[in-house]
Structure formats: structure tokens, C-alpha cells
């Protein structure tokens, strides 16, 4: 992005990011750049000045020619198996790199100076999205808008909402809700709550997710519900059989999230009003909030949002090795943080998005800072501050490009409590016989909601 134009956009964001009203659509001059010096979804194609961020190639759609992929459900296969770290950031050389680190990453170095490390690999920008995503994104650049004080959206499905975000709310909707991701997900995963002494409290969840509007090639106006979810607890044993299910809508103000809970003890389904925000996410021991999954989800209502800027940062990227069945949980889940040997960080340009708790609203977190990848528009990391301003929790989600879905998939998440020294390893699949089953297309609306919960609980 040209410097003058970038400064203009960021200035507008700072001026209007709290207003809750979308600005005018992108100009034709902006839109003409899509597919030219910008990718079709709005990322800068060019590398950076010293080449440490390469030019976007987008040479692969789906399975790369050198990868032997057996189909969905297989554990992610690394397309860069011969890559070695360029260097490793440690507490000793931190000063050389801290300008490209988040506050959360720096806090992890401060808390675990002898063990936390960040192996930095060559930056790769080789995957692209389908042409239908480009088409929908182009339409959204011209006509997408936020409504209902920023709590609702009107846009073309199947693409990126705002490739030229001018407000914090536009960036939030683009990165947390209106990205391009798999349209069906089926998964049995392990959750490991790792205590400060290294002991682990285990959870296991069977999850199903459906986003009908993201069916590949489907581009058009919004209709019906935006997405559905159902999570069945398998571990710990005391919670076995609990089911949480619900659905999302296109406008949180007009139609808030609907959710139901099946209690195996009473064998009854009850509606769970206002499921979301800072309610504890089931099966995690209260270590994360409902709206913290994938860094942020749900209604933006309780925060004022602004775009802080765009910068180069070391972020988890092309995270295949952390999901490998060759990395056992005993090896991966070390005290304090995941074993750095299985992590991969790369230098990428990210948008920095900040949410500040509104007056007269309640939440565990008084401020939230999120880091959004420019190529995929996905939230990779988040820093969460308590209501007194202290950094409390920091999180990262390890995304990888899912060949069968021709887009990126949220993998293992690591959610660190900097005060207690605990962390949650979320959506782990290393020791599961199957990994992420994506775009199989067997899920329908009938698989969700109160009746589905009742059937599953019998």
C-alpha cells in the first residue's frame, strides 16, 4: 500500500473507529488495485524492503504438487519439510527483535526466560483462495456495510467483507466473522489445561460447525442463519455428555446468538441466554472465555474498536508441525508454554486491532489487542488486559492452509495466563486418530439446535 494512502486509511480509522457506523465504500481507485499491486483480498503483494517478507506468490490452490495428501481427516502435512529456522529469539537476544513482538510474547520471555524461545523460519506466502472469493470480495469492496451501530453487516457471502477496512469495527467483522474458512468442520479434539507445575487436567470435545454461506463457490446475498455449532463434552468424566449447541445470525443486535445446553444429569435441554462474552468456555476449567475462542468471536457490543495500525511482526504461521502425530502430548506440552521445537514463527505484516471496554459494560477484559494477518485476514494472536490495565492473558492460534478446503484452518490454540503460570492447549489433535474433517458437506441445520442436542444426549 502506498504510504500516503496507508496513512489516510489509518487516520480515518483512528478518527471513526469508535463510532459504530461504517464509512463509505472503498473508492474506485482502491478497488482497481485488487489483483494488481494488492492480492484479490487486499493484502500487499510486494515484499518488504530487505526481503525478509517475500513477495506474495499465491502459486498453490489446494494441494501443492509435491505433497501426498490422503484426504480430509488426515493430520496436516507440512509443505515445507526441509525448512530450518533462520534464527531463534531468546531472552538473551530479545532486544534485537522486540520491535516486532507483541506485548504478550515479550511477557512470555520475561516469565520464562530459560525456556521460552521463538524459532523464526523463512516467511512463506504461497497459497491463495479460490476465484469465487475474489469475486465476492470485489463486490464487498463496492457495497458491504455495517448496520445497527456496527452490530450487523450487509455483504456478499463467500468473500472478505472489507478489504480496505476504515474502522475498527470493519476490521473486526472481517477478521472474526466474515473471513473465508471451511464451511463444515467435524472434530474430536483434546484440551489440556497445563498447571504451573506441569500437571495436566484433560478435556475432550466432539465438535461440529456449519457455515452454509461458505459452501465453496457459493457467492450471493445473506440468508438464514450465518453459522451453527454443537460441542459435546467427552472428558472430564464428570461433565461427559454435556452438549452446547446454537446458531449465529447476521445482526447481533436484531438477532442475538441463540444457544442451548443439554444436561446429562437431568436429561433436559435448556436455553442458555446470552451465551458468549466472558462466560467460561465449557470444558476449559474457566481458562478462556466464550468470546476468546479463535481470539475473538461473537457480538462486538461491549467494546470500542479502533485500528492501531499495520506492522511487521513475528507470528505463528504455516503451523503444520505442531499438529503432527509424531509430536506426542508428553513432548509438546511442557510447563509454562508449548515446546518451542514444534512451533513455527514467520515475519508477516499484520493489522493491529484494539478493543477498549465501554463505560457501563462488564467483561473480564478491560482491553483487548488482536493481530490480524494481511494475507488471510485471520486473527493469529491476542493480548487480553484486566480492568486495571494489566496484561493478564496472551493467546495464539496456529493456523495452517487446509488443502481440501482451499483456505486456512484454525488449529491448536495456546492460551496463557501470565499471572498463574498456567496455559490451555486447545483443539489438540496429535494423538487423535483423525484430525480436522473439513468440507465433507454432511452436516445440515438438523444437526444443530435443541432437538439435535436432545437426540445426541439420548
C-alpha positions in Angstrom: 0.0 0.0 0.0 1.3 3.5 -0.9 2.5 5.3 2.2 0.2 8.3 1.8 -2.8 6.2 1.2 -2.0 3.9 4.2 -1.7 7.0 6.4 -5.0 8.2 5.2 -6.8 4.9 6.0 -5.2 4.7 9.4 -6.1 8.3 10.2 -9.7 7.6 9.2 -9.7 4.5 11.4 -8.4 6.4 14.4 -11.0 9.1 13.9 -14.0 6.9 13.3 -13.2 3.5 14.8 -15.4 4.0 17.8 -18.4 5.4 16.0 -20.0 2.1 15.2 -21.1 3.4 11.8 -19.4 2.2 8.6 -17.8 4.8 6.3 -18.4 5.0 2.6 -17.4 2.0 0.4 -13.9 1.9 -1.0 -13.1 4.2 -3.8 -12.7 3.0 -7.4 -9.0 3.9 -7.2 -8.7 1.5 -4.2 -10.8 -1.2 -5.9 -8.7 -1.1 -9.0 -5.7 -2.2 -7.0 -7.3 -5.6 -6.2 -5.5 -8.3 -8.2 -2.8 -5.7 -9.2 -0.4 -4.5 -6.5 -2.7 -6.0 -3.9 -4.0 -9.5 -3.8 -7.6 -10.1 -4.7 -8.5 -9.9 -1.0 -6.5 -6.7 -0.3 -3.0 -7.8 1.0 0.1 -6.1 -0.2 1.7 -8.3 -2.9 5.2 -6.8 -2.6 7.7 -8.0 0.0 9.3 -5.6 2.4 12.5 -3.6 1.8 15.0 -6.1 2.9 13.2 -9.2 1.6 12.6 -10.8 5.0 8.9 -10.7 3.9 8.8 -12.1 0.4 6.5 -11.1 -2.4 3.2 -12.9 -2.4 3.3 -15.8 -4.9 -0.1 -17.4 -4.5 1.2 -20.3 -6.6 -0.8 -23.0 -4.9 -4.5 -23.5 -4.7 -5.3 -26.7 -2.8 -2.8 -29.5 -2.6 0.8 -28.5 -3.7 2.1 -30.8 -6.4 4.9 -32.2 -4.2 2.5 -33.1 -1.2 1.0 -36.5 -0.9 -2.4 -35.8 0.7 -4.8 -38.6 1.5 -7.9 -36.5 2.1 -9.7 -34.7 4.8 -9.2 -36.0 8.4 -5.5 -36.6 7.8 -3.2 -34.8 10.0 -1.8 -31.6 8.4 1.2 -32.3 6.1 4.0 -29.7 6.0 4.6 -28.4 2.5 8.0 -27.1 3.7 9.6 -30.1 5.4 13.1 -29.0 4.7 12.8 -25.5 6.2 15.2 -24.7 9.1 15.0 -21.8 11.4 16.8 -18.7 10.2 17.4 -17.8 13.9 15.9 -18.3 17.3 14.7 -15.5 19.5 15.6 -16.0 23.2 15.6 -13.9 26.3 19.2 -13.2 25.7 18.8 -11.6 22.2 15.3 -10.2 22.8 16.4 -6.6 22.5 17.3 -7.2 18.8 13.8 -8.3 17.9 11.3 -6.8 20.4 10.1 -4.1 18.0 8.5 -7.0 16.0 7.0 -8.8 19.0 3.6 -8.4 20.8 3.4 -7.4 24.5 2.2 -10.9 25.1 5.3 -12.5 23.5 7.6 -10.2 25.5 5.7 -11.1 28.6 6.3 -14.8 27.9 10.0 -14.2 27.6 10.0 -12.3 30.9 8.1 -15.0 32.7 10.0 -18.0 31.2 13.5 -16.6 30.3 15.1 -20.0 30.5 12.7 -22.0 28.3 10.6 -19.8 26.1 12.0 -19.4 22.6 10.8 -18.4 19.2 12.3 -20.3 16.2 11.9 -17.9 13.2 11.5 -19.6 9.8 11.6 -18.2 6.3 8.3 -16.4 5.6 6.1 -18.2 3.0 3.2 -16.6 1.1 2.5 -19.4 -1.4 -1.2 -20.2 -1.0 -4.2 -18.4 -2.5 -8.0 -18.5 -2.1 -10.5 -19.6 -4.9 -11.6 -17.3 -7.6 -15.1 -17.1 -6.1 -13.6 -15.5 -3.0 -12.0 -12.8 -5.2 -15.4 -12.2 -6.9 -17.2 -11.8 -3.6 -14.5 -9.6 -2.1 -14.7 -7.3 -5.1 -18.4 -7.0 -4.7 -18.0 -6.3 -1.0 -15.4 -3.6 -1.6 -18.1 -1.7 -3.5 -21.1 -2.4 -1.4 -20.6 -4.1 2.0 -21.7 -2.0 5.0 -22.2 -2.3 8.7 -25.6 -1.6 10.3 -27.2 -1.5 13.7 -24.4 0.5 15.3 -21.8 -1.9 13.9 -23.5 -5.0 15.3 -24.8 -6.2 12.0 -23.5 -6.5 8.5 -24.9 -6.5 4.9 -22.5 -8.0 2.5 -21.9 -10.6 -0.2 -21.2 -14.1 1.3 -18.2 -16.2 0.2 -15.6 -13.5 0.4 -13.8 -11.0 2.6 -16.0 -8.3 4.0 -13.8 -5.2 3.9 -10.6 -5.5 2.0 -10.0 -1.8 2.8 -11.0 -1.5 6.5 -11.5 2.1 7.6 -12.8 1.5 11.1 -12.0 -0.9 13.9 -15.5 -2.5 13.5 -14.9 -3.1 9.8 -11.6 -4.9 10.6 -13.2 -6.8 13.5 -16.0 -8.1 11.3 -13.6 -9.0 8.5 -11.2 -10.9 10.8 -13.6 -12.6 13.2 -16.7 -13.3 11.3 -16.6 -12.5 7.6 -13.4 -14.4 6.7 -13.3 -17.3 4.3 -13.0 -20.6 6.1 -14.2 -24.2 5.8 -18.0 -24.5 5.6 -18.2 -27.7 7.6 -15.9 -28.8 10.4 -16.1 -32.1 12.3 -13.5 -32.7 15.0 -12.8 -34.7 18.2 -10.0 -32.8 20.0 -8.2 -32.8 23.3 -7.9 -29.8 25.6 -5.0 -29.7 28.0 -5.1 -27.3 30.9 -1.4 -27.3 31.9 -0.8 -26.2 35.5 2.3 -24.3 36.6 4.0 -27.4 37.9 3.4 -29.2 34.6 0.5 -31.4 35.7 -2.3 -31.6 33.2 -6.1 -31.6 33.6 -7.6 -33.1 30.4 -10.7 -32.4 28.5 -12.0 -33.8 25.2 -14.7 -32.4 23.0 -16.5 -33.6 19.9 -17.3 -30.5 17.7 -19.4 -29.8 14.7 -19.6 -26.5 12.9 -21.6 -25.4 9.8 -21.5 -22.1 7.9 -23.9 -22.6 4.9 -22.9 -19.4 3.2 -19.3 -20.6 2.9 -20.0 -23.6 0.7 -17.3 -23.5 -2.0 -18.3 -21.4 -5.0 -21.4 -20.0 -3.4 -21.5 -16.2 -3.7 -24.5 -14.1 -3.1 -26.7 -12.2 -0.6 -27.1 -13.3 3.0 -29.9 -15.5 4.0 -30.9 -17.6 7.0 -28.5 -18.1 9.9 -24.9 -17.4 9.4 -23.5 -20.4 11.3 -24.3 -23.3 13.6 -22.3 -25.1 16.3 -22.6 -28.2 18.5 -20.0 -29.2 21.1 -20.3 -32.4 23.1 -18.0 -32.9 26.1 -16.3 -36.3 26.3 -13.9 -35.5 29.1 -13.6 -34.9 32.0 -15.8 -37.8 33.1 -17.8 -35.6 35.5 -19.0 -33.5 32.5 -19.3 -36.3 30.0 -22.4 -35.9 27.8 -22.9 -32.2 28.3 -23.9 -30.6 25.0 -23.8 -26.9 24.0 -25.3 -26.0 20.6 -26.5 -22.9 19.0 -26.6 -20.6 16.0 -25.4 -17.2 14.9 -27.1 -14.5 12.9 -26.0 -11.7 10.6 -27.1 -9.0 13.1 -26.2 -9.4 16.8 -28.5 -6.5 17.8 -31.6 -7.7 15.9 -31.0 -11.5 16.5 -28.5 -12.3 19.2 -26.8 -15.7 19.3 -29.2 -18.5 20.3 -27.8 -21.3 22.4 -29.0 -24.4 24.3 -27.4 -26.7 26.8 -28.2 -30.4 27.4 -27.6 -31.6 30.9 -26.9 -35.3 31.1 -27.8 -35.4 34.8 -31.4 -34.2 34.2 -31.6 -35.2 30.6 -33.1 -31.9 29.8 -32.3 -29.2 27.3 -32.5 -25.6 28.5 -31.9 -22.4 26.6 -28.7 -20.6 27.6 -29.5 -16.9 27.3 -26.6 -14.6 26.4 -24.2 -17.4 25.9 -21.0 -15.7 24.9 -18.9 -12.7 26.1 -16.9 -13.6 29.2 -18.8 -16.7 30.2 -16.3 -19.6 30.8 -15.9 -21.8 27.7 -17.2 -25.3 28.6 -14.5 -27.9 29.3 -11.6 -25.5 29.8 -11.7 -25.0 33.6 -12.6 -21.4 33.2 -9.2 -20.7 31.5 -10.8 -18.9 28.5 -14.0 -17.0 27.8 -16.5 -18.0 25.2 -15.7 -14.9 23.1 -11.9 -15.7 23.3 -12.1 -18.8 21.1 -10.1 -18.1 17.8 -9.0 -14.9 19.6 -12.4 -13.2 19.3 -15.9 -14.2 18.3 -19.5 -13.0 18.7 -21.0 -9.6 19.3 -18.7 -6.5 19.3 -21.1 -4.7 21.5 -19.1 -4.3 24.7 -16.0 -2.6 23.3 -15.0 0.4 21.4 -12.8 -0.7 18.5 -10.0 1.1 16.7 -7.3 0.2 14.2 -3.9 0.9 15.8 -2.0 0.4 12.5 -0.2 -2.2 10.4 3.2 -3.5 11.2 5.7 -6.3 10.6 5.6 -9.0 13.4 6.8 -12.5 14.2 3.6 -14.6 14.3 2.7 -18.3 14.3 2.4 -19.2 10.6 2.3 -22.3 8.4 1.8 -24.3 11.6 1.9 -27.9 10.4 4.5 -29.4 12.8 2.6 -28.5 16.0 -0.2 -30.9 14.8 2.0 -33.8 13.8 1.1 -37.2 15.3 4.9 -37.6 15.7 4.8 -34.9 18.5 3.2 -36.6 21.5 1.4 -34.6 24.1 4.1 -35.5 26.6 6.7 -33.9 24.3 4.6 -31.0 23.2 3.0 -29.8 26.4 5.9 -28.5 28.5 5.4 -26.4 31.7 4.6 -22.8 31.0 4.2 -23.0 27.2 4.3 -25.4 24.3 7.6 -27.0 23.4 9.3 -24.4 21.1 10.8 -27.2 19.0 7.3 -27.7 17.4 6.4 -24.1 16.9 7.0 -22.1 13.7 7.1 -18.3 13.6 7.4 -16.1 10.5 7.7 -12.4 9.8 4.5 -11.1 8.3 2.5 -7.9 8.0 -0.4 -7.8 10.4 -3.1 -5.3 11.3 -3.3 -4.4 15.0 -6.8 -4.0 16.3 -7.7 -2.7 19.8 -10.9 -3.0 21.8 -11.5 -0.9 24.9 -14.3 -1.8 27.3 -17.1 0.7 27.1 -18.3 2.6 30.1 -21.2 0.9 31.9 -20.4 -2.5 30.3 -18.9 -5.5 32.1 -16.3 -8.0 30.9 -13.3 -9.8 32.5 -11.1 -8.0 30.0 -10.8 -4.2 30.0 -8.7 -4.1 26.8 -8.0 -6.5 24.0 -5.4 -6.2 21.3 -5.6 -8.6 18.3 -3.2 -9.2 15.5 -4.7 -9.9 12.1 -2.7 -11.5 9.2 -3.0 -9.4 6.0 -3.0 -12.4 3.6 -5.7 -14.5 5.2 -7.5 -11.8 7.4 -7.4 -14.2 10.3 -6.6 -13.3 14.0 -3.4 -15.1 14.9 -2.7 -13.7 18.3 -4.4 -11.8 21.1 -3.4 -9.9 24.3 -6.1 -9.5 27.0 -5.8 -6.9 29.8 -7.6 -6.9 33.1 -9.9 -3.9 34.0 -6.9 -2.2 35.8 -4.8 -2.2 32.7 -2.5 -5.1 33.5 -1.7 -7.7 30.8 -3.4 -10.9 32.0 -3.6 -13.4 29.3 -2.0 -13.8 25.9 -3.0 -16.3 23.2 -2.0 -17.6 19.8 -3.8 -19.8 17.3 -1.8 -22.0 15.0 -3.3 -21.8 11.5 -2.4 -23.9 8.5 -3.6 -24.0 5.0 -6.1 -26.9 4.6 -5.6 -28.3 1.2 -9.1 -29.8 0.9 -10.8 -26.6 1.8 -8.5 -24.3 -0.2 -8.2 -21.9 2.7 -6.8 -21.6 6.2 -7.9 -23.7 9.2 -7.7 -22.8 12.9 -5.6 -25.4 14.5 -4.2 -25.7 18.1 -4.6 -22.7 20.2 -2.4 -21.9 23.2 -3.9 -19.6 25.8 -1.5 -18.4 28.5 -2.4 -17.0 31.9 0.6 -14.8 32.8 -0.5 -14.4 36.4 -1.0 -18.1 37.4 1.6 -19.6 35.0 -1.0 -22.0 33.5 -2.0 -22.4 29.9 -4.6 -24.1 27.8 -3.7 -26.3 24.8 -6.9 -26.1 22.8 -8.2 -28.2 19.9 -5.2 -30.6 20.0 -5.3 -33.5 17.6 -1.8 -35.0 17.7 -3.0 -38.2 19.5 -6.4 -38.4 17.8 -6.8 -41.0 15.1 -8.3 -38.3 12.9 -7.6 -34.6 12.6 -9.8 -31.9 11.2 -12.6 -33.2 8.9 -13.4 -30.3 6.6 -15.9 -29.6 3.9 -17.2 -33.1 3.9 -20.6 -31.5 3.5 -22.7 -34.0 5.5 -23.9 -31.5 8.1 -27.2 -29.8 7.8 -29.2 -27.4 10.1 -30.9 -30.5 11.5 -27.6 -31.5 13.2 -27.9 -28.4 15.5 -30.2 -26.7 17.9 -32.2 -28.1 20.9 -33.7 -31.1 19.1 -30.2 -32.2 17.9 -28.9 -31.8 21.5 -31.8 -33.9 22.8 -31.1 -36.6 20.2 -27.4 -36.6 20.8 -27.9 -36.9 24.6 -30.1 -40.0 24.5 
